[in-house]
Each structure stands twice: as structure tokens, then as C-alpha cells.
Amino acid sequence: MILVATVIQAASVNLAMFVVSRLIVGFGGMFVVQPSPMLIAELAYPTHRGKYTSAYWTMYYLGAILASWTTFGTQDYPSTWSWRIPSILQAGFPLIQLIFWYWIPESPRWLIDQDRAPEATAILTKYHAGPEFAGSSSPLVAREIAEIVHTIQLEKQAKHTGWSALVATPGNRKRTLIAVCLGAFAQWNGIGVVSYYLTLVLDTVGITDSFDQTLINGLLQIFNFAAAFSAAILVDKLGRRTLFIWSGIGMLVSYIVWTACSAVNTNTGSKPAGIVVVVCLFTFFFHYDIAYTPLLLSYPTEIFPYSLRSKGIAVELFAIYGSLVIAAFVNPIGLETIGWKYYIVFCCFLVVFLAITWWLFPETKGHSLEEIAVLFDGEAANVEDVRLDEDKILAGAGVDHHEVVGKIDHV
């Protein structure tokens, strides 16, 4: 779909063709955005899960770097190729994905849910145990299979896998509330103003030259990638909750200083105040990047049980793009009408968001995907923190292993 949209966009001769191409790109992109973090979480080695799932959304900035510097290089082209070249280049990564899709492994949890446990065992053995266990069973993989089978069996017995299950229990209501909050916070913490209306923001502090604006945008994307990727690497050491709270405090302070300096620059024309605003843009993005870029999809992936994971991600994506649609209409009007005073709105939002984050978001560091259920559901969780009847479970999974004992821990 994205390749088709690229052809339409690059060949556009009117606004209607361009708009249609963008709609198709957005629609097609969801087929990648929604399942990718869930698959990464399942395939990643248990102790690496946090890093890999966090790094997934961080790669957004890799594309942003290519896009921003491409437009920086083509901005002075006198013909329509100034925008047709960037339009054509957006087909690059979809082509790579299309070439390699055959080698992408299937979800082990989905395979087990479809009674194809031997295939799931083979995939987990390949990615979690290594070639030395090919054709034999690994204790680690056996424990993972046991945990997955047991959890899916209990979830099937519960028979609450429809959309209503998202609000059927206190634990699920909390998960869903977190997903909605996280999606809304990601667009209404002020990021939409600088991401989509950077030109207007720079105009308010006297930086109006297109060369300077595109240069700042290009440098900002490189900075964003470095900050987000560093946080993704450190996520298992620092913890998810710590990063969210640190991010909230940093964004709030950055926005307050940014608002004050924008007011000074507008009223007095102070160039130093304008420079401070640019610095605040970078500090704001840094604090956004350390949490909302790496954890935006990886955190909901962790907190929802298997049977609700795809629905939970869908709810969050709906919150993200629903908030984005509203912001897309409101932000430019606010900036053009009241200028820097519009930033005060986001300062207030950030205070509220920080308080909700402190109260609502639990730490998930050091727990398996199934064990996290205990944090939300307590004794009603679909994972027993006791010795399992492994012979029955492993036999049902098609795993020939009878020596796996003890409590499931950090799988």
C-alpha cells in the first residue's frame, strides 16, 4: 500500500492526488506499526526484551533524519522535484521490508494459540537457545513454552477475549486507562506543536530563513535519534516508570522556560531569548525522547496479556491518532491567534500528565510478559506464581522435557 501511495504522491499533479496518497500511506503504515512491537517482544531474548521493544519506535527518528536532510538538500530546487524526490524516497524501507518479509518468523504465542506448538518451540529455540539445542529441548525454552501454554489455557477458559474484556476487570480497566492516557499524553504534551509546526514556532522568535529552519530541523532529528536510542539501551537499568517521571519533569521545566523566553522575545525582540527558545526545543525533545519514543508502544505491549495485547495496542493507537487529528486543527489556530501564550496550555497539561503518571503507571522492569499480569490482577492473574504441573503442560505443548521444575521467573 505504501508503494502504491508513493507512486501516486510522486506523480501528483493536484492537491487531491497528494492528499489521497498521504491517506493511503497512513492506512498502510498501521499494518506494520500495530503488530511489530508485539512480535519483537516475543522474539527478543528475555533479558533483552526491554531494549529491543524500546528500540523499535526509536527507529522512527532514523527515517526522520533521512527525510529532514533530504528536504534540506532539495529545498532550493526550482522545480517540483524539490518535493517529488523526498516523495519517491519514502518507498525505500517498504521495498526492503517486502524483500525480506519471507524470513520474518511467526509469533510463537499465536502459533501456540493455533495448536502449532512444535513450530513455536522451534522458533523460540532458534532465537533464545541457539544452534546447539537444534533438535533438542532447552530448559529456558521449555519454561517459556510452559508459561505461554498455561497462560493461554487459562485465558481460553475465561472466554473474555472480546473488546468488552478491556474493561471487564479492575486490572484490565487500569491497563486500558494507561493505554488511552499514554496515547493522549504523547500528542498533548506539547510535542505536536514543535513536530508539525516547527516553522511557526521558529517564526515567533525571529528565525524565519528557510535555510536556518531546515538546518535546525535536520540537526534536531539527529539529536532525537541519539537521545531515544540511548534511553532504549538503558531502559532495563533505569526502569519504565523512572523514565516516564523523569521525562514529565524535564518536559515541564523546558516548556516553562521556553514560554517565558518566547514572551520576552516577542515583547522586546531579544535575540538571546530567541536562542534560549531553540535550546529549550532541544531539551524538551530530549526529555520526550527518553520515554515517549522508546516506551510509547513497548510499555502497552508489556502490560496487556496475550489475548488482549493486539486490542490494547489498537486502543492506544486510536488514542494517539485521535488526539493527533484534534491537535492538527487546534494547534495552528492557537499559535497564529495568541502566539506564545498558547504554550501556557501545554504547561498546564504537563502538570496534570505528570501527576497521572506518578499515580497510575507501575514499574514493569524485571518481569516476564505473563508475570506482569500479577501487577495488575493480583490473585486473579492468569499466571500462577507456584510450581506448575509441568508434565501436563509441556506434553500439551509438544515439548519432550520432564525435568523443568520450580517457579517461572524472569522468562
N, C-alpha and C positions, 0 to 999 in steps of 0.2 A: 504494500500500500504506500509506503514512504517513497519507494522508487517511482511509482506512478505519479505521486504528488510532486516529486522532483521534476519530472518531465513537464507536468502542467505548469509549475511555477516558473521554471526556466524559460518556457515558451510563452509566458503570459504576454498578452497584448492589451489587456484591460484589467481593471480592478477586480472584476468578478472572478476571472480565472485565478488571480493571485489569492483571493480570499478562499476560494474553493480548495486550492492546493494546500493552504495552511490548515483548513479543517480536516483534510484527509491525513496530513502529517500528524496532527494531534490525535486523531482517532486511531491510526495505525500504531503510533507510539505506545498506546496503552496496552497493546498486546505483548509488549516487551517489558514495560515498567511494572505491571501488576504481578506477573509470576516470577520475575528474575530474582528478587531478594529472597523469596521463599525457597527457590531451588538452590541458591548459593548457601543458604543457612543449612540445608540438609546435606549438601555435598562437602562442605568445609569440615576439616578435621575438628573435633570437639573443642580443643583449646584454641583454635584459630577462628572459630565462628564469628566472634565479635569483630575481629579485624576485617574479615572478608566481606561480611554483610555491610559493614560501615563503609568500606572502600567502594562498594558498588555505586552508591549515589554520588560519591566524591568524583567519580569519573565524568560526571556532568560537566565539571569545570574543564576537563580535557577538551571536550567538544567546544566549550565556550571560548577557550584560548584560541583554537583553530578558527572559530567564527569571527572573533573580535579582531584578530590580526589579519585575517583575510579581508575584512571590510576596511581595515586601516590601510591595507595596500591598494585596494581598488577604489578608494573614495574619490580620487582625482581623475578617474577615467571619465572622459567627456561623453561616453555613450552609455547605453543601457547595460553594457557588460559590467558596469560598476556594481550592479546588483544581480545580474544573471550568473556571474562566476560564483559568488557565495551560494546561490541557489543550487547550482549544479553540484558543488562540493558536498552538500548535505547528503548526497547519495553514497558517499564513501563508506561509512560504517555499516549501513544496511547491506551493501554489497558484500562486505566481509562477513557479516552475520549469515547471509544467505549461502555463502560458500562453505561455511563451517557448521551449519546447523545439524548436519547428519551426525556429527560426532558429539553433539551435546547429549549427556546422559539423561535418562528419565528420573523423575522424582522417586526416591526409594519409598517414601511414605505412600505415595499414590500407587505404586506397584503392589505394596502390601495390602492396601485397601482394595485392590482389584484381584486379590488372591494370587499374586505373582511374586511371592516371597523369594524364591530362588534367584530371580533376576535382581531383586533389591539387595540380596545378600552379596551377589557378585559385584554390584556397583559399589556398595559400602566397603567391601574387601579391597577393591581396586584403589579407592581414594583414602581409606582410613587405615588399612593394614599393610598394603604393599605387595609386591610380586611374590615375596617369599611365602605368602599364605594362599597363593593361587591354587585352587583345587582342594583347599583345606579350610577349616574354620579358625577364625581369630577370636580370642576371648573378648576383645574390645567390640568387634562386630557382632558377636553373639549377644552381648549385653545390649547393644544398640537395637538389634532386631527384637530382642525380648521386650525392651521398653516400648518400642513402637507398636508391636503387635498387641501388647497388653493395653496400651492407651487406646488404640483404635477399636479393640473389642469392647472396652467399657463405653466408648463414645457411641458405638453402634447400638449397644444395649440401651443407652439413654434415649436414642431416637430423637434427639433435639438438634438436628443439623440444618434446619431451615433458617431463614433470615430472622425469624422470631427468637431464635436461640441467642441472638446477640444481646437481648435484653431479658432473657428468661431467668437468669440467676443474678445475685448480687455481684459475683465475680465477673460475669460476662458484661453486666451493665457498666462496671468500672472499666473494663477493657475497652468497651465501645466509647465511653466518655473520653478516655485517654486518646483514642484514635481520632475522634472528632476535634478535640481540643488541639492535638498536635497538628492536624491538618489546617485548622483555622489560625493557630498561632504562627504557623510557617508563612502565612501570607499577610497577617495583620500585625506583625511585629515591626513593620516599617520597611521590610526588605523589598516589597513591591515598588515603593517609591524610587529607590535607587537602582533597582534591577531593570525596570521598564521605563523609567522616566529620568535616567541619569542626566540626559541633556537639559531637562528643565531644572534639575537640582543645581547643576553647574551654572546654568544661566543666572540663577538667583544670586550667585556670589561673583558674578562678573567674568566667568570663564566661558566665553561664547565662541571662540575659534574652533572650527570643526576638527582641525588637526590636533589641538590640545585635548579636546573631548574624546576623540577616538583613541588617542595615546593613553590617556588616563584609564579608559575602559579596558584596553589591552593589558596594561600593567596590573589592573585590578583583578583580572581573571587569572593571571599567573599567581598573584598573591593568594587568591582564594583557593586555588588548587593546592598550593603548598600548605596552607593552614588546615584545610579539610583533610588532606591525606595524612598529615601529622597526627591529627586528632583520631583518625581511623586506626592508626597504628597503636596509639596509646589507650584506646577505648577500654581494653580489658584491664589495664593498670589503674586508670582513673575512675572508671565506672560510668554508667549511663546517667544516673541521677546527678552525680557531681558535675558532669559536663553540661547538662541542661541548666542547672542552677548557676554555674559559672557563666554560661552563655547569657542567661537572662540578666544578670547583674551587669556584665560588660556591655551588652546592647543598650541597657537603660542609661548608664553613665555616658556612653558615646552619644546617644541621642540628645541627652540634656545639654551637653557641651556643644554639639552640632547646632541645636536650636538656638542657643544663646549667641553663638558666633554668627549664625545666619542673620539674626536680628541686628547685631552690631554692624555687620557688613552692609545690610540693606539701608540702615539709618544713617551711617557715616561714610560708607564706601571704603572702609578699612580693608586694605589688601591682606595684612596679617590675619585678620579674622577669616577672610576667604580661604587662606592657606590652611588654617586650622580646620575649617569645614572639610577640606579634601582629606586631611589627616584623619578626621573623625569618620569619614566614609570607609577608610581602610580599617580602622579599629572596630567599627561596627561590623563590617564584613568578617573580620577575624573571629569575633565572638559569635556571630551567626554560624560561621563555617565549622566551628569546633563541636557543635551539637546538631543543628538543624540540617546540615548537609549529610554527615555520616549516619545519623540516627533517625532521620525522617522516616525511612522505610524499614530499617533493621530493627528498631525498637518495637513497632507493632508486630513485626514478624515473630519476635520472641515471645510476646505476651499472649498472643492468641493460640489456643490449642489447634491441633491439626485440622479438625473438622470445621473450624471457623476461620482458619487463617486467611484463606482467599477472600472470604466475605469481609473480614476485618480490614484487610488491605484495601478492598474496594470502597468501604465506608470512609477510610481515611483519604483516599484519592478523591472521592466525591467532595469531602470537606475542603481539600486543597483547591480543587479546581472551581468549586462553587464559590469559595472565598475569593479566588483569583478573578472570576468573572465580575463579582461585585466591585472589587478593588480597581479593576481595569476601567470601570466607568467613573468611580468616585475620585480616585487619586488625581487624575489630571485636572478635574474640575476644582478640587481643593487647592492644588498647587497654583493654578492660574488665578484663582479668586482671592485667596488670603495669603499666598506665598509662604513665608517661613512659619507663620502662625499655625499652619496645618500640621507641622511637626509635633506640636504640643499634644495633638490627639494620640500620636503613637507613644509619646512619653507616658501618657495615662494608661494606654493599653499594656505597655510593657510592665508597669507596676502590677496590674491585675494578673497578667500572664505569669509573672514570677511567683506571685502568691499561690496561684493554682498549681503550678509546677511543684512547688515545695510541699503542698498538701497532698497531691494526687499521684505523682509519679514514683513508683517503687524502684529500688535497685535490682537489676537482674544479673549483675556480674557474677560469674562463677556457678551458674545453674544451667542444666540442660534445658532444651525446649520443653520437655514434658514436666520437669521438676518445677519450672516457673509457675505451673498451674497451682501449686501449693500456696504461692504468694498471694494469689487472688481468691482461690476457692477454699483454702484451708482444708478441713477434714473431708469436704465434699469433692476434693480434687480427684480427677481421673488418673491419678498416679499414686500407687501405694508405696509409702516410704518404709517398706518392710521387706523381708525375704520373700521372693516370689516363688511360685511353683514352676520353676524354670523348665523342667522336663516337658510339661504340657505345652508351655508357651513356645519353646524352641521347636518342639515337634510340629506345632501348628504353623510355625514359620518356615519349616523345611530345613532347619539347621540341625545337623548331626553333631550335637555337642551336649555333654551331660555333666560337665564339671564347672559350669558357671554358677557361682554362688555369691551370696552377700547382697548387700543393698546397692541399688543403682545410684551411682554418684558421678556427677560431672561428665556425663556422656554427651 
